[in-house]
Amino acid sequence: MNDNRNKSAWRGLIDSTKSFSHPAVGHHGLNRAGLHIARMATTEVAFVVRRALSGAPWRDALTRDGIAVIPEFADDETFAEMQQEVRSALAATAERVPRPASRTQGFGPKIPFEGGFDRHDGAALNRFVHLDTPLLSRTQRFVSEQLAPFGAQAVGARSRPAKYAIQELLHYRDDDDLQKNTHRDTFQPALKLWYFLEDVRLEDGPFEYVRGSHRLNAARARWEYQRSVEASRKNATDRSGSFRVTDAELLAMNYALPESFPVQANTVVIANVRGFHRRASIQVDLARRVAIHASLRPSPFVPIPM
């Protein structure tokens, strides 16, 4: 029995586990020996090989900067049909399921409802609506035929349409929101994608990203090593594995400061969230973003398309 438990624990080293609460990932001695940096470097090699084998022809910006912005992604007729569908679906959902009050803490648990779920995220409420509803038939077809294949090329692995959902983000004015602290999501290269169905203005608190911060340079490796040693101590206050970073630390790692990405509707934003990013502060009392969203996190150590 103990042998099986030990095998299960060590298995976390070769999957996407990032939390330092995990007994193997958060092993202090192993992290002092460089475990965390070894995992980061190995996943980067696997990601590069997998994407090369996928034959993705563009992606220069994504490879160089860690972020790519593709305007006018769909033709005008398709976009107009989807925008109307999504607006109707969100209105019908709001009438059927009142939105819960927001709060100013970290990630909350999923609050499921028929056809989707709500989740508090700092000073924001994320409402996700699943695509498998008759109200979104044109949108489903677009995701299956265009958006999911695009995401698969970008990440170098098959991307199921089921990973995609309508995201309505209600962003409340609160400077204590943890998502406004610059951070990276995980140790492995992983992509998040938003296809925006409404404009995102600068005052709406757009996505902000540090160009090039997805790459593991020597200064970043030293920073990651120090953070992994701290996070694996028994008395560590944050073992989540989603490390926060200051502006001074970014500059010391030879990165720039976060850049805002306001966009027009019908634009795809895709970013490697191993790079540093944050949610910008809003300049209104309440901002709203509407997008088709996907989180694309393939197996971290497998160098062939799956």
C-alpha positions in Angstrom: 0.0 0.0 0.0 2.8 2.5 0.9 4.6 1.6 -2.3 1.5 2.5 -4.3 1.2 5.8 -2.5 4.8 6.6 -3.1 4.5 5.8 -6.8 1.4 8.0 -7.0 3.3 10.8 -5.3 6.3 10.6 -7.6 4.0 10.6 -10.6 3.3 14.3 -9.9 6.8 15.1 -11.1 5.9 14.1 -14.7 2.5 15.6 -15.0 1.2 19.2 -14.9 1.2 19.4 -11.0 2.5 22.8 -10.0 1.5 23.1 -6.4 4.3 22.9 -3.8 1.9 21.3 -1.5 2.4 18.1 -3.5 4.9 15.9 -1.6 7.3 15.4 -4.5 6.9 18.7 -6.3 7.3 20.6 -3.0 10.2 18.4 -1.7 12.6 21.0 -0.2 15.8 18.9 -0.7 14.9 18.2 -4.3 14.2 21.8 -5.0 17.5 22.9 -3.5 19.1 20.4 -5.9 17.3 22.1 -8.8 14.2 20.0 -9.4 11.9 23.0 -10.3 14.4 24.4 -12.9 14.8 20.9 -14.4 11.1 20.5 -14.8 10.8 24.0 -16.4 13.6 23.3 -18.9 12.3 19.9 -19.9 8.8 21.2 -20.5 10.2 24.0 -22.7 12.1 21.5 -24.9 9.0 19.2 -25.2 6.8 22.2 -26.1 9.2 23.5 -28.8 9.5 20.0 -30.3 5.8 19.3 -30.2 4.9 22.6 -31.9 7.5 22.1 -34.6 6.1 18.7 -35.4 2.6 20.2 -35.6 3.7 22.2 -38.7 2.3 25.5 -37.4 3.3 28.0 -40.1 2.9 31.4 -38.3 3.4 31.9 -34.6 6.5 34.1 -35.0 5.0 36.6 -32.5 4.0 33.8 -30.1 7.4 32.2 -30.3 9.3 35.5 -29.9 7.0 37.4 -27.5 4.8 34.8 -25.8 1.7 36.6 -27.1 0.0 37.0 -30.4 -3.0 39.2 -31.4 -4.9 38.3 -34.6 -7.6 40.9 -35.5 -10.5 40.2 -37.9 -10.3 36.5 -37.2 -13.7 35.6 -38.6 -15.5 36.9 -41.7 -18.0 39.7 -41.0 -21.1 37.5 -41.5 -19.9 34.7 -39.3 -18.8 37.2 -36.6 -22.2 39.0 -36.6 -24.1 35.7 -36.3 -22.0 34.6 -33.4 -22.1 37.9 -31.6 -25.9 37.9 -31.8 -26.1 34.2 -30.6 -23.8 34.8 -27.7 -25.6 38.0 -26.6 -28.9 36.1 -26.6 -27.5 33.1 -24.8 -26.0 35.3 -22.0 -29.2 37.2 -21.6 -31.2 34.0 -21.4 -28.8 32.6 -18.8 -28.9 35.8 -16.7 -32.7 35.7 -16.7 -32.6 32.0 -15.6 -29.7 32.2 -13.2 -29.0 35.5 -11.3 -25.4 36.3 -11.0 -24.0 35.8 -7.5 -22.5 38.8 -5.7 -18.8 39.3 -6.3 -16.0 39.3 -3.6 -12.5 40.5 -3.4 -10.6 37.3 -2.6 -8.7 34.8 -4.6 -10.1 32.0 -6.7 -13.4 30.6 -5.5 -14.9 27.2 -6.2 -17.1 26.6 -9.3 -20.7 27.5 -8.7 -22.4 25.2 -11.2 -25.7 25.7 -12.9 -27.4 24.0 -15.8 -25.3 24.8 -18.9 -22.3 26.3 -17.2 -20.8 27.7 -14.0 -19.8 30.9 -12.2 -16.5 31.4 -10.4 -15.2 34.3 -8.4 -11.7 35.4 -9.3 -10.4 38.2 -7.2 -12.6 41.3 -7.8 -14.3 39.7 -10.8 -17.0 37.2 -11.5 -16.4 34.8 -14.4 -19.5 33.3 -15.9 -18.8 30.3 -18.3 -21.6 29.1 -20.6 -21.0 25.7 -22.3 -21.3 25.6 -26.1 -23.5 22.5 -26.3 -26.8 24.4 -26.4 -29.1 25.0 -29.4 -28.8 28.7 -28.7 -25.1 28.5 -29.8 -25.3 26.3 -32.9 -23.4 28.7 -35.2 -20.8 29.4 -32.5 -20.3 25.6 -32.0 -19.6 25.1 -35.6 -17.1 28.0 -35.8 -15.2 26.7 -32.8 -15.1 23.1 -34.2 -14.1 24.2 -37.7 -11.8 27.3 -37.1 -11.0 28.2 -33.5 -10.1 24.7 -32.1 -7.8 23.8 -35.1 -6.1 27.2 -34.6 -5.5 26.5 -31.0 -4.2 23.0 -31.8 -1.7 24.4 -34.2 -0.6 27.0 -31.6 -0.1 24.6 -28.8 1.2 21.7 -30.9 -1.5 19.3 -29.6 -5.1 18.4 -30.4 -7.5 20.8 -28.8 -11.0 19.5 -28.2 -13.9 21.9 -28.8 -15.2 20.9 -25.3 -12.3 22.9 -23.8 -13.9 26.1 -25.3 -16.7 28.0 -23.6 -18.3 31.5 -23.6 -16.7 33.6 -20.9 -18.5 36.7 -19.5 -16.1 38.5 -17.1 -17.6 41.1 -14.8 -14.7 43.1 -13.5 -15.3 45.3 -10.5 -13.2 48.2 -9.4 -10.8 47.0 -6.7 -7.1 47.6 -6.5 -6.7 44.7 -4.0 -7.6 42.2 -6.7 -4.9 39.4 -6.7 -5.2 39.1 -10.5 -3.8 42.6 -10.8 -0.5 41.4 -9.3 1.8 40.4 -12.0 2.2 36.6 -12.0 2.8 33.5 -14.1 0.3 30.6 -14.0 2.5 27.6 -14.1 5.9 26.1 -14.6 5.2 24.7 -18.1 4.5 26.4 -21.4 0.7 26.6 -21.6 -1.6 28.8 -23.7 -4.8 30.7 -22.9 -6.9 31.9 -25.8 -9.6 34.6 -25.9 -11.7 35.3 -29.0 -13.3 38.6 -28.1 -16.9 39.2 -29.2 -17.0 42.7 -27.8 -14.5 45.6 -27.8 -12.1 45.7 -24.8 -11.1 49.3 -24.2 -8.2 50.5 -22.1 -10.5 51.7 -19.4 -12.0 48.2 -19.2 -8.9 46.7 -17.6 -7.5 44.6 -20.5 -5.1 41.7 -20.4 -1.5 42.8 -19.7 1.6 40.8 -20.6 5.4 41.0 -20.3 6.7 40.3 -23.8 9.4 37.6 -23.9 8.8 36.5 -20.3 7.8 33.0 -21.3 11.5 32.2 -22.1 13.8 30.8 -19.4 16.9 33.0 -19.4 19.6 32.7 -16.8 18.3 35.5 -14.6 14.8 34.0 -14.7 16.2 30.5 -13.9 17.9 32.0 -10.8 14.6 33.7 -9.7 12.6 30.5 -10.2 15.1 28.5 -8.3 14.9 30.9 -5.3 11.2 30.9 -5.4 11.0 27.1 -5.6 13.3 26.8 -2.6 11.1 29.3 -0.6 7.8 27.6 -1.7 9.0 24.1 -0.6 9.9 25.1 2.9 7.6 23.7 5.6 6.6 27.2 6.8 6.0 28.6 3.3 3.0 31.0 3.1 2.4 30.4 -0.6 2.7 26.9 -2.0 0.4 27.4 -5.0 3.1 27.4 -7.7 1.7 30.5 -9.3 4.5 32.9 -8.5 4.0 36.7 -8.1 6.7 39.1 -9.3 7.4 42.8 -8.7 8.4 45.4 -11.3 11.9 45.6 -9.9 12.3 41.8 -10.3 11.1 41.9 -13.9 13.7 44.5 -14.7 16.4 42.5 -12.9 15.5 39.5 -15.1 16.0 41.7 -18.3 12.3 41.8 -19.0 10.2 44.9 -19.8 7.1 45.9 -17.7 3.6 44.6 -18.5 2.0 45.9 -21.7 -1.8 46.4 -22.1 -3.6 44.7 -25.0 -7.0 46.5 -25.6 -8.6 45.0 -28.7 -11.5 45.3 -31.0 -14.2 42.7 -31.3 -13.5 39.8 -33.6 -9.9 39.6 -32.3 -8.0 36.5 -31.0 -5.5 37.0 -28.2 -3.4 34.0 -27.4 -0.7 34.0 -24.7 1.8 31.6 -23.1 0.9 32.0 -19.5 4.2 30.7 -18.2 5.0 34.3 -19.1 4.2 37.1 -16.6 0.8 38.7 -17.0 -1.9 40.4 -15.0 -5.4 42.0 -15.2 -5.1 45.8 -15.7 -7.0 48.1 -13.3 -10.3 49.5 -14.7 -11.2 53.1 -14.9 -14.9 52.6 -14.5 -17.0 51.1 -11.7 -17.7 47.9 -13.6 -16.3 46.5 -16.8 -17.4 43.6 -18.9 -15.6 41.3 -21.2 -17.2 38.7 -23.5 -15.1 36.1 -25.3 -14.9 32.5 -26.3 -12.2 31.2 -24.0 -10.0 28.2 -23.8 -7.1 27.1 -21.5 -4.7 24.9 -23.5 -2.4 23.0 -21.2 -1.0 19.8 -22.9 0.9 17.1 -21.2 4.1 18.9 -20.1 6.8 16.4 -20.8 5.5 14.7 -24.0 7.4 16.0 -27.1 5.1 14.6 -29.7 1.6 15.9 -30.7 -1.2 14.2 -28.7 
